[in-house]
Amino acid sequence: MQFIDFKEKLKGFIVFNLNDIRKIEPNFDLRRLNEWLGKGYLKNIRRGYYIFSDLEINEQAMFLIANAIYSPSYISLEMAFSLSNLIPESVYSITSVTSQKTNNFKTKIGNFIYRHLKLELMFGYMLKEYNGHYYLVAEIEKAVLDYLYLNSGIKDKQDFKGLRFNVAEFNAQADIIKFQKYLKAFNSSALLKRADKFLKYIRPFAK
């Protein structure tokens, strides 16, 4: 198979793996991948996952890639905070949660960080569209709870101040009823205490 034919058959993919290739060409010669990687036609994101070198790398493409190369997963934690304007700093790694083991992939296009959650805690995310493709990103309530759950050292007013949360944005965007519903689903007394302190910090005048 010539590269131009290969690219045409996979033009609908942002990222693809060996299974995708086998579906379009069952007898595909894997030596061609090494040849095309060597010529710079493709980039290897992680073992078995590839993108075309001329792919426009923007934030949405990175989210699609993050979901695809380590699944199931969804964008959460610091990156989700940044997307919701909860923190002032730029986030340079794509942070996700996954029911697989914690992992980190340093690639030619960026760093992908994954933190482990139990499978039953893989909820509270939205489906976002980009160029006909879809990626998963945490709702603001779930992103905060994911972070508090995975960072047990964050537990008092000084710690919350250190996060530099945009209090106005959280209070404008977050659904506290949903927050409490998701909190209950974690079934964690330790998280319940931290979340209660967080709410008292970020909504000091709420009844």
GROMACS elastic network, one bead per residue, 0.5 to 0.9 nm:
[ bonds ]
;  ai    aj funct       b0    kb
    1     4     6  0.84268   500
    1     5     6  0.66282   500
    1     6     6  0.66038   500
    1    25     6  0.87179   500
    1    28     6  0.76355   500
    1    29     6  0.84277   500
    1    32     6  0.83852   500
    2     5     6  0.54162   500
    2     6     6  0.62912   500
    2     7     6  0.87548   500
    2    32     6  0.89708   500
    3     7     6  0.60232   500
    3     8     6  0.84832   500
    3    32     6  0.86035   500
    3    36     6  0.77442   500
    3    41     6  0.84543   500
    4     7     6  0.52125   500
    4     8     6  0.62060   500
    4     9     6  0.87753   500
    5     8     6  0.51043   500
    5     9     6  0.62984   500
    5    10     6  0.87400   500
    6     9     6  0.53308   500
    6    10     6  0.63852   500
    6    11     6  0.85000   500
    6    21     6  0.86769   500
    6    24     6  0.86833   500
    6    25     6  0.88293   500
    7    10     6  0.51508   500
    7    11     6  0.56479   500
    7    52     6  0.80701   500
    8    11     6  0.50982   500
    8    12     6  0.84006   500
    9    12     6  0.77480   500
    9    24     6  0.70601   500
   10    13     6  0.55909   500
   10    14     6  0.87300   500
   10    16     6  0.80027   500
   10    20     6  0.83542   500
   10    21     6  0.79815   500
   10    24     6  0.81462   500
   11    14     6  0.79482   500
   12   132     6  0.88453   500
   12   133     6  0.89450   500
   13    16     6  0.61835   500
   13    51     6  0.82118   500
   13   133     6  0.85862   500
   14    50     6  0.87815   500
   14    51     6  0.64473   500
   14    52     6  0.79850   500
   14    55     6  0.75911   500
   14    61     6  0.71881   500
   14    64     6  0.73748   500
   14    65     6  0.71816   500
   14   133     6  0.81905   500
   15    45     6  0.86297   500
   15    49     6  0.67354   500
   15    50     6  0.56394   500
   15    52     6  0.78880   500
   15    64     6  0.79332   500
   15    65     6  0.61204   500
   15    68     6  0.72083   500
   15    69     6  0.81243   500
   16    19     6  0.80315   500
   16    20     6  0.59504   500
   16    21     6  0.74199   500
   16    48     6  0.83127   500
   16    49     6  0.56381   500
   16    50     6  0.54445   500
   16    51     6  0.65332   500
   16    68     6  0.83121   500
   16    69     6  0.87905   500
   17    20     6  0.53512   500
   17    21     6  0.65144   500
   17    22     6  0.88643   500
   17    47     6  0.88496   500
   17    48     6  0.53906   500
   17    50     6  0.61951   500
   17    51     6  0.89301   500
   17    69     6  0.86273   500
   18    21     6  0.50247   500
   18    22     6  0.61654   500
   18    23     6  0.86749   500
   18    30     6  0.89002   500
   18    48     6  0.59530   500
   18    49     6  0.71591   500
   18    50     6  0.87279   500
   19    22     6  0.50859   500
   19    23     6  0.62969   500
   19    48     6  0.89544   500
   20    23     6  0.52340   500
   20    24     6  0.68346   500
   20    25     6  0.87838   500
   21    24     6  0.54704   500
   21    25     6  0.60267   500
   21    26     6  0.75568   500
   21    28     6  0.73866   500
   22    27     6  0.70871   500
   22    28     6  0.65677   500
   23    26     6  0.59873   500
   24    28     6  0.86378   500
   25    28     6  0.52719   500
   28    31     6  0.87610   500
   28    32     6  0.81365   500
   29    32     6  0.58385   500
   29    33     6  0.78877   500
   30    33     6  0.54302   500
   30    34     6  0.72158   500
   31    34     6  0.53288   500
   31    35     6  0.63902   500
   31    36     6  0.88066   500
   32    36     6  0.61049   500
   32    37     6  0.84295   500
   33    36     6  0.51517   500
   33    37     6  0.59598   500
   33    38     6  0.84158   500
   33    42     6  0.79267   500
   34    37     6  0.50233   500
   34    38     6  0.60206   500
   34    39     6  0.85983   500
   35    38     6  0.51267   500
   35    39     6  0.63171   500
   35    40     6  0.87334   500
   35    41     6  0.88220   500
   36    40     6  0.61468   500
   36    41     6  0.51777   500
   36    42     6  0.59856   500
   36    43     6  0.88433   500
   37    40     6  0.50691   500
   37    41     6  0.58170   500
   37    43     6  0.61788   500
   37    44     6  0.74752   500
   38    41     6  0.76644   500
   38    42     6  0.82101   500
   39    42     6  0.79146   500
   40    43     6  0.70241   500
   40    52     6  0.88419   500
   40    53     6  0.66974   500
   41    51     6  0.89356   500
   41    52     6  0.62239   500
   41    53     6  0.54308   500
   41    54     6  0.78241   500
   42    50     6  0.65811   500
   42    51     6  0.57872   500
   42    54     6  0.83012   500
   43    49     6  0.85853   500
   43    50     6  0.55800   500
   43    51     6  0.54159   500
   43    52     6  0.62269   500
   43    53     6  0.57520   500
   43   108     6  0.77718   500
   43   109     6  0.89507   500
   44    47     6  0.69230   500
   44    48     6  0.74557   500
   44    49     6  0.59987   500
   44    51     6  0.67500   500
   44   107     6  0.79932   500
   44   108     6  0.81192   500
   45    48     6  0.79899   500
   45    49     6  0.55751   500
   45    50     6  0.54967   500
   45    51     6  0.71210   500
   45    65     6  0.85962   500
   45    69     6  0.78818   500
   45   105     6  0.82205   500
   45   106     6  0.84882   500
   45   107     6  0.57312   500
   45   108     6  0.71427   500
   45   109     6  0.78347   500
   46    49     6  0.53854   500
   46    50     6  0.73778   500
   46    69     6  0.72129   500
   46   105     6  0.71010   500
   46   106     6  0.85599   500
   46   107     6  0.72396   500
   47    50     6  0.83167   500
   48    69     6  0.88470   500
   49    68     6  0.86800   500
   49    69     6  0.66098   500
   51    54     6  0.84616   500
   51    55     6  0.70379   500
   51    65     6  0.88686   500
   52    55     6  0.55336   500
   53    56     6  0.85386   500
   54    57     6  0.86260   500
   55    61     6  0.86645   500
   56    61     6  0.75768   500
   57    60     6  0.81028   500
   57    61     6  0.58418   500
   57    62     6  0.66924   500
   57   109     6  0.76866   500
   58    61     6  0.53454   500
   58    62     6  0.62567   500
   58    63     6  0.88274   500
   59    62     6  0.51014   500
   59    63     6  0.63631   500
   59    64     6  0.88445   500
   60    63     6  0.50731   500
   60    64     6  0.63653   500
   60    65     6  0.86729   500
   60   129     6  0.86958   500
   60   130     6  0.65344   500
   60   135     6  0.82239   500
   61    64     6  0.51072   500
   61    65     6  0.62032   500
   61    66     6  0.85676   500
   61   130     6  0.77454   500
   62    65     6  0.50319   500
   62    66     6  0.60241   500
   62    67     6  0.86680   500
   62    94     6  0.75118   500
   62   109     6  0.84352   500
   62   110     6  0.82592   500
   62   112     6  0.89591   500
   63    67     6  0.62654   500
   63    68     6  0.86028   500
   63    74     6  0.84898   500
   63    75     6  0.70244   500
   63    94     6  0.73073   500
   63   135     6  0.63836   500
   63   136     6  0.79126   500
   63   137     6  0.82902   500
   64    67     6  0.53040   500
   64    68     6  0.62395   500
   64    69     6  0.88061   500
   64   130     6  0.84372   500
   64   133     6  0.76335   500
   64   134     6  0.69092   500
   64   135     6  0.52129   500
   64   136     6  0.80797   500
   65    68     6  0.50598   500
   65    69     6  0.60649   500
   65    70     6  0.87442   500
   65   135     6  0.86427   500
   66    69     6  0.57290   500
   66    70     6  0.67305   500
   66    71     6  0.85295   500
   66    73     6  0.78590   500
   66    74     6  0.78573   500
   66    75     6  0.77077   500
   66    94     6  0.71318   500
   66    95     6  0.84645   500
   66    96     6  0.76418   500
   66   112     6  0.65501   500
   66   113     6  0.87129   500
   66   135     6  0.86532   500
   67    70     6  0.61201   500
   67    71     6  0.60747   500
   67    72     6  0.70805   500
   67    73     6  0.55413   500
   67    74     6  0.59435   500
   67    75     6  0.75081   500
   67    96     6  0.82065   500
   67   135     6  0.64475   500
   67   136     6  0.70179   500
   68    71     6  0.59758   500
   68    72     6  0.80771   500
   68    73     6  0.81427   500
   68   135     6  0.86358   500
   70    73     6  0.64574   500
   70    98     6  0.77107   500
   70   100     6  0.79601   500
   70   103     6  0.89100   500
   70   114     6  0.82152   500
   71    74     6  0.83178   500
   71    98     6  0.69679   500
   71    99     6  0.80845   500
   71   100     6  0.75997   500
   72    97     6  0.85706   500
   72    98     6  0.57889   500
   72    99     6  0.64768   500
   72   100     6  0.74036   500
   72   122     6  0.84923   500
   73    96     6  0.63309   500
   73    97     6  0.54971   500
   73    99     6  0.70089   500
   73   100     6  0.82478   500
   73   114     6  0.79456   500
   73   122     6  0.79478   500
   73   136     6  0.76690   500
   73   137     6  0.89432   500
   74    95     6  0.85907   500
   74    96     6  0.53582   500
   74    97     6  0.57872   500
   74    98     6  0.68496   500
   74   122     6  0.83814   500
   74   125     6  0.71982   500
   74   126     6  0.89363   500
   74   135     6  0.75710   500
   74   137     6  0.52158   500
   74   138     6  0.65964   500
   75    78     6  0.89910   500
   75    79     6  0.68675   500
   75    80     6  0.62847   500
   75    94     6  0.73169   500
   75    95     6  0.59690   500
   75    97     6  0.66047   500
   75   114     6  0.89412   500
   75   125     6  0.83521   500
   75   135     6  0.83732   500
   75   136     6  0.62257   500
   75   138     6  0.59010   500
   75   143     6  0.85412   500
   76    79     6  0.59347   500
   76    81     6  0.75301   500
   76    94     6  0.86173   500
   76    95     6  0.59517   500
   76    97     6  0.62115   500
   76   125     6  0.86399   500
   76   137     6  0.61818   500
   76   138     6  0.51688   500
   76   139     6  0.82386   500
   76   140     6  0.87125   500
   76   142     6  0.80153   500
   76   143     6  0.51707   500
   76   144     6  0.84454   500
   76   146     6  0.74186   500
   76   147     6  0.81115   500
   77    80     6  0.54170   500
   77    81     6  0.62792   500
   77    82     6  0.88327   500
   77    95     6  0.61264   500
   77    96     6  0.66854   500
   77    97     6  0.77895   500
   77   138     6  0.82261   500
   77   142     6  0.88939   500
   77   143     6  0.52892   500
   77   144     6  0.68916   500
   77   145     6  0.87732   500
   77   146     6  0.65489   500
   77   147     6  0.53875   500
   78    82     6  0.62300   500
   78    83     6  0.87060   500
   78    87     6  0.81535   500
   78    91     6  0.68180   500
   78    93     6  0.87129   500
   78    94     6  0.83169   500
   78    95     6  0.63917   500
   78    96     6  0.87170   500
   78   143     6  0.81537   500
   78   147     6  0.79577   500
   79    82     6  0.50623   500
   79    83     6  0.62899   500
   79    84     6  0.87495   500
   79    90     6  0.86214   500
   79    91     6  0.60153   500
   79    92     6  0.83249   500
   79    93     6  0.75198   500
   79    94     6  0.60973   500
   79    95     6  0.55773   500
   79    96     6  0.78863   500
   80    83     6  0.50391   500
   80    84     6  0.63164   500
   80    85     6  0.86286   500
   80    86     6  0.85088   500
   80    95     6  0.78931   500
   80    96     6  0.86145   500
   80   137     6  0.69668   500
   80   138     6  0.64644   500
   80   139     6  0.79546   500
   80   140     6  0.72094   500
   80   143     6  0.62896   500
   80   144     6  0.87517   500
   81    84     6  0.52126   500
   81    85     6  0.61530   500
   81    87     6  0.60291   500
   81   140     6  0.73349   500
   81   143     6  0.70935   500
   81   144     6  0.78034   500
   81   165     6  0.86319   500
   82    86     6  0.58587   500
   82    87     6  0.56446   500
   82    88     6  0.73625   500
   82    89     6  0.74263   500
   82    90     6  0.68957   500
   82    91     6  0.67901   500
   83    86     6  0.76255   500
   83    87     6  0.88537   500
   84    87     6  0.81179   500
   84   140     6  0.69506   500
   84   169     6  0.77233   500
   84   170     6  0.83081   500
   84   173     6  0.83533   500
   85    88     6  0.69705   500
   85   165     6  0.87441   500
   85   166     6  0.71597   500
   85   169     6  0.68640   500
   85   170     6  0.86093   500
   86   140     6  0.89918   500
   86   164     6  0.80834   500
   86   165     6  0.52865   500
   86   167     6  0.75358   500
   86   168     6  0.87455   500
   86   169     6  0.62489   500
   86   170     6  0.66064   500
   87    90     6  0.81209   500
   87   163     6  0.73801   500
   87   164     6  0.60352   500
   87   165     6  0.51916   500
   87   166     6  0.59707   500
   88   164     6  0.73019   500
   88   165     6  0.78580   500
   88   166     6  0.77478   500
   89   164     6  0.89855   500
   91    94     6  0.75382   500
   91    95     6  0.87513   500
   92   110     6  0.78271   500
   92   111     6  0.75684   500
   93   110     6  0.67155   500
   93   112     6  0.58148   500
   93   113     6  0.67228   500
   94   110     6  0.78061   500
   94   111     6  0.62827   500
   94   113     6  0.60284   500
   94   114     6  0.84168   500
   95   111     6  0.86042   500
   95   112     6  0.62177   500
   95   114     6  0.59996   500
   95   115     6  0.79027   500
   96   112     6  0.77357   500
   96   113     6  0.61366   500
   96   115     6  0.63837   500
   96   116     6  0.88508   500
   96   137     6  0.84359   500
   96   138     6  0.89152   500
   97   100     6  0.86242   500
   97   102     6  0.82537   500
   97   113     6  0.82616   500
   97   114     6  0.52024   500
   97   116     6  0.57594   500
   97   117     6  0.63994   500
   97   122     6  0.80628   500
   97   146     6  0.80454   500
   98   101     6  0.72578   500
   98   102     6  0.75071   500
   98   114     6  0.62281   500
   98   115     6  0.60427   500
   98   116     6  0.50742   500
   98   117     6  0.58091   500
   98   118     6  0.80443   500
   98   119     6  0.79409   500
   98   122     6  0.73525   500
   99   102     6  0.85021   500
   99   115     6  0.82808   500
   99   116     6  0.54709   500
   99   117     6  0.51235   500
   99   118     6  0.54875   500
   99   119     6  0.50119   500
   99   120     6  0.85678   500
   99   121     6  0.83123   500
   99   122     6  0.70576   500
  100   103     6  0.83800   500
  100   114     6  0.85728   500
  100   115     6  0.83237   500
  100   116     6  0.60357   500
  100   117     6  0.77037   500
  100   118     6  0.83870   500
  100   119     6  0.83762   500
  101   114     6  0.79883   500
  101   115     6  0.72055   500
  101   116     6  0.53482   500
  101   117     6  0.83217   500
  102   113     6  0.79784   500
  102   114     6  0.53651   500
  102   117     6  0.86373   500
  103   112     6  0.83229   500
  103   113     6  0.61820   500
  103   114     6  0.51221   500
  103   115     6  0.67303   500
  103   116     6  0.82245   500
  104   111     6  0.72511   500
  104   112     6  0.56540   500
  104   114     6  0.60387   500
  104   115     6  0.86965   500
  105   110     6  0.83481   500
  105   111     6  0.58049   500
  105   112     6  0.50709   500
  105   113     6  0.65303   500
  105   114     6  0.85763   500
  106   109     6  0.82419   500
  106   110     6  0.62408   500
  106   112     6  0.63915   500
  106   113     6  0.85084   500
  107   110     6  0.52543   500
  107   111     6  0.59336   500
  107   112     6  0.78424   500
  108   111     6  0.82954   500
  115   150     6  0.79199   500
  116   119     6  0.89373   500
  116   150     6  0.84595   500
  117   120     6  0.81086   500
  117   121     6  0.62034   500
  117   122     6  0.69658   500
  117   146     6  0.82999   500
  117   150     6  0.82939   500
  118   121     6  0.54200   500
  118   122     6  0.70352   500
  119   122     6  0.54112   500
  119   123     6  0.87972   500
  120   123     6  0.75676   500
  120   185     6  0.87430   500
  120   186     6  0.85542   500
  121   124     6  0.84718   500
  121   146     6  0.88717   500
  121   185     6  0.76067   500
  121   186     6  0.66807   500
  122   125     6  0.82690   500
  123   138     6  0.81911   500
  123   142     6  0.79589   500
  123   182     6  0.86724   500
  124   137     6  0.86310   500
  124   138     6  0.59557   500
  124   139     6  0.58218   500
  124   140     6  0.87480   500
  124   141     6  0.78685   500
  124   142     6  0.55332   500
  124   143     6  0.83033   500
  124   182     6  0.75670   500
  125   136     6  0.61110   500
  125   137     6  0.52388   500
  125   139     6  0.50902   500
  125   140     6  0.87092   500
  125   142     6  0.73618   500
  125   143     6  0.86122   500
  126   135     6  0.81733   500
  126   136     6  0.55465   500
  126   137     6  0.53706   500
  126   138     6  0.60487   500
  126   139     6  0.62136   500
  127   134     6  0.62421   500
  127   135     6  0.57300   500
  127   137     6  0.67128   500
  127   138     6  0.89688   500
  128   133     6  0.82505   500
  128   134     6  0.53571   500
  128   135     6  0.53479   500
  128   136     6  0.62520   500
  128   137     6  0.73098   500
  129   132     6  0.62662   500
  129   133     6  0.55701   500
  129   135     6  0.66115   500
  130   133     6  0.51399   500
  130   134     6  0.60728   500
  130   135     6  0.78807   500
  131   134     6  0.82914   500
  137   143     6  0.86931   500
  138   141     6  0.79034   500
  138   142     6  0.59045   500
  138   143     6  0.54071   500
  139   142     6  0.53369   500
  139   143     6  0.60924   500
  139   144     6  0.87427   500
  139   174     6  0.87522   500
  140   143     6  0.51683   500
  140   144     6  0.63991   500
  140   145     6  0.87708   500
  140   170     6  0.79504   500
  140   173     6  0.75239   500
  140   174     6  0.63245   500
  140   175     6  0.86488   500
  140   179     6  0.87919   500
  141   144     6  0.54813   500
  141   145     6  0.64271   500
  141   146     6  0.87169   500
  141   170     6  0.88344   500
  141   173     6  0.89116   500
  141   174     6  0.60432   500
  141   175     6  0.71056   500
  141   176     6  0.78274   500
  141   178     6  0.71058   500
  141   179     6  0.51373   500
  141   180     6  0.88151   500
  141   182     6  0.77447   500
  141   183     6  0.89877   500
  142   145     6  0.50010   500
  142   146     6  0.58804   500
  142   147     6  0.84275   500
  142   178     6  0.88888   500
  142   179     6  0.71121   500
  142   182     6  0.68889   500
  142   183     6  0.83894   500
  143   146     6  0.51031   500
  143   147     6  0.61967   500
  143   148     6  0.87129   500
  144   147     6  0.51323   500
  144   148     6  0.62248   500
  144   149     6  0.85350   500
  144   179     6  0.89029   500
  144   195     6  0.89226   500
  145   148     6  0.50803   500
  145   149     6  0.59128   500
  145   150     6  0.84506   500
  145   179     6  0.79795   500
  145   182     6  0.79202   500
  145   183     6  0.69195   500
  145   186     6  0.88121   500
  145   191     6  0.80729   500
  145   195     6  0.74183   500
  146   149     6  0.51647   500
  146   150     6  0.61246   500
  146   151     6  0.84743   500
  147   150     6  0.52717   500
  147   151     6  0.59122   500
  147   152     6  0.87508   500
  147   154     6  0.89097   500
  148   151     6  0.51756   500
  148   152     6  0.63565   500
  148   153     6  0.84862   500
  148   154     6  0.65888   500
  148   155     6  0.81085   500
  148   191     6  0.68646   500
  148   194     6  0.70952   500
  148   195     6  0.72204   500
  148   198     6  0.89933   500
  149   152     6  0.62245   500
  149   186     6  0.85788   500
  149   188     6  0.85761   500
  149   190     6  0.83927   500
  149   191     6  0.58261   500
  149   194     6  0.85457   500
  149   195     6  0.89394   500
  150   153     6  0.89078   500
  151   154     6  0.58410   500
  151   155     6  0.87653   500
  152   155     6  0.68648   500
  152   190     6  0.82754   500
  152   191     6  0.79841   500
  152   194     6  0.82177   500
  153   156     6  0.87702   500
  153   159     6  0.80202   500
  154   157     6  0.88659   500
  154   158     6  0.87653   500
  154   159     6  0.53495   500
  154   160     6  0.68467   500
  154   163     6  0.89566   500
  154   194     6  0.75665   500
  155   158     6  0.83807   500
  155   159     6  0.62670   500
  155   160     6  0.73631   500
  155   193     6  0.82078   500
  155   194     6  0.52181   500
  155   195     6  0.82644   500
  155   197     6  0.71658   500
  155   198     6  0.76556   500
  156   159     6  0.53055   500
  156   160     6  0.63207   500
  156   161     6  0.87279   500
  156   194     6  0.75892   500
  156   197     6  0.67207   500
  156   198     6  0.76073   500
  156   201     6  0.86319   500
  157   160     6  0.50883   500
  157   161     6  0.61390   500
  157   162     6  0.85821   500
  157   197     6  0.76570   500
  157   198     6  0.76876   500
  157   201     6  0.64958   500
  158   161     6  0.50020   500
  158   162     6  0.61784   500
  158   163     6  0.88773   500
  159   162     6  0.50079   500
  159   163     6  0.66656   500
  160   163     6  0.52441   500
  160   164     6  0.70649   500
  160   165     6  0.74259   500
  160   198     6  0.70215   500
  160   201     6  0.75531   500
  160   202     6  0.85868   500
  161   164     6  0.53225   500
  161   165     6  0.71472   500
  161   201     6  0.88359   500
  162   165     6  0.81489   500
  164   167     6  0.86104   500
  165   168     6  0.87689   500
  165   169     6  0.84789   500
  165   170     6  0.79326   500
  165   202     6  0.84095   500
  166   169     6  0.54384   500
  166   170     6  0.64061   500
  166   171     6  0.88009   500
  166   202     6  0.88965   500
  167   170     6  0.52155   500
  167   171     6  0.61763   500
  167   172     6  0.85233   500
  167   202     6  0.57393   500
  167   203     6  0.78511   500
  168   171     6  0.52556   500
  168   172     6  0.60418   500
  168   173     6  0.85785   500
  168   202     6  0.86265   500
  169   172     6  0.50506   500
  169   173     6  0.60007   500
  169   174     6  0.81534   500
  170   173     6  0.52671   500
  170   174     6  0.54666   500
  170   202     6  0.79982   500
  171   174     6  0.56579   500
  171   175     6  0.81603   500
  171   176     6  0.86477   500
  171   202     6  0.77556   500
  171   203     6  0.73185   500
  172   175     6  0.85796   500
  174   177     6  0.88625   500
  174   178     6  0.81416   500
  174   179     6  0.75159   500
  175   178     6  0.53071   500
  175   179     6  0.61438   500
  175   180     6  0.87654   500
  176   180     6  0.60946   500
  176   181     6  0.84595   500
  177   180     6  0.51964   500
  177   181     6  0.62066   500
  177   182     6  0.86945   500
  178   182     6  0.60995   500
  178   183     6  0.83814   500
  179   182     6  0.52615   500
  179   183     6  0.60245   500
  179   184     6  0.86775   500
  180   184     6  0.61845   500
  180   185     6  0.87194   500
  181   184     6  0.52898   500
  181   185     6  0.65538   500
  182   185     6  0.51017   500
  182   186     6  0.67758   500
  183   186     6  0.54692   500
  183   187     6  0.73117   500
  183   188     6  0.81555   500
  183   191     6  0.77447   500
  183   192     6  0.68684   500
  183   195     6  0.78448   500
  184   187     6  0.54867   500
  184   188     6  0.77468   500
  184   192     6  0.78510   500
  185   188     6  0.83346   500
  186   189     6  0.88139   500
  186   191     6  0.78630   500
  186   192     6  0.86546   500
  187   191     6  0.82399   500
  187   192     6  0.81584   500
  188   191     6  0.52427   500
  188   192     6  0.61349   500
  188   193     6  0.88264   500
  189   193     6  0.63960   500
  189   194     6  0.88125   500
  190   193     6  0.53569   500
  190   194     6  0.64757   500
  190   195     6  0.86767   500
  191   194     6  0.50498   500
  191   195     6  0.58758   500
  191   196     6  0.83568   500
  192   195     6  0.52010   500
  192   196     6  0.60752   500
  192   197     6  0.86790   500
  193   196     6  0.51826   500
  193   197     6  0.63536   500
  193   198     6  0.86437   500
  194   197     6  0.51803   500
  194   198     6  0.61203   500
  194   199     6  0.87117   500
  195   199     6  0.61492   500
  195   200     6  0.85867   500
  196   199     6  0.52125   500
  196   200     6  0.62841   500
  196   201     6  0.86333   500
  197   200     6  0.51164   500
  197   201     6  0.61670   500
  197   202     6  0.86718   500
  198   201     6  0.50521   500
  198   202     6  0.61085   500
  198   203     6  0.83022   500
  199   202     6  0.51292   500
  199   203     6  0.55456   500
  199   204     6  0.75539   500
  199   206     6  0.89063   500
  200   203     6  0.53126   500
  200   204     6  0.50737   500
  200   205     6  0.81616   500
  200   206     6  0.79626   500
  201   204     6  0.55917   500
  202   205     6  0.89333   500
  203   206     6  0.54345   500
  203   207     6  0.88713   500
  204   207     6  0.85596   500
